[in-house]
Amino acid sequence: MCSKCLPTRVAMRILAIDPGYDRLGIAVIEGDASRPILLWSDCVTPQKNVRAQRLASVAHAVTHAINKYTPDVLAIETLFFSSNKKTALGVAESRGAILAAAGTASLPVIECSPQQVKSAVTGHGGADKAAIARMIPRLLSLPKKKRLDDEMDAIAIGVTALALGLPRH
């Protein structure tokens, strides 16, 4: 097939979020699955005292990132249930605030399972967090800075979303 007949890859900008109870990993990834570029990443620590304030700070951080980076899609890790019900509830509430911010901005959402993330980043759906952390710097250039697991997870979710493409409506 000639090069003119091949489909053109479309670069996307992904706002990727690893929802958490105590911390929110957040990253903006751009490009396509073969050439992801990290534009920005951080770890947001919501206020801990009152639930409503915690969720408002999560929604504010996501809304701020949406307005600043104008992503094409928001990618978020699916909820998995742990034995700690209080933490699972907190993560579910955080996801609700994140999804509400995406909905307010009419931003499409891609949900990535932990297995999809592991497979997209390492090639193996049973990989551990250490394997993901080792692969991320091989997939894209990371500016030097100390990153918490949540931030690395958000970057991995962004890479996965680029591999999955835009959600179907």
Buried (B, 14 or more C-beta within 10 A) or exposed (E): EEEEEEEEEEEBBBBBBBBBBBBBBBBBBBBBBEEBBBBBBBBBBBEEEEEEEBBBBBBBBBBEBBEEBEBBBBBBBEBEEEEEEEEBEBBEBBBBBBBBBBEEBEBBBBBBBBBBBBBBBBEEEEBEEEBBBEBBEEBBEBEEEEBBBBBBBBBBBBBBBBBBBEEEE
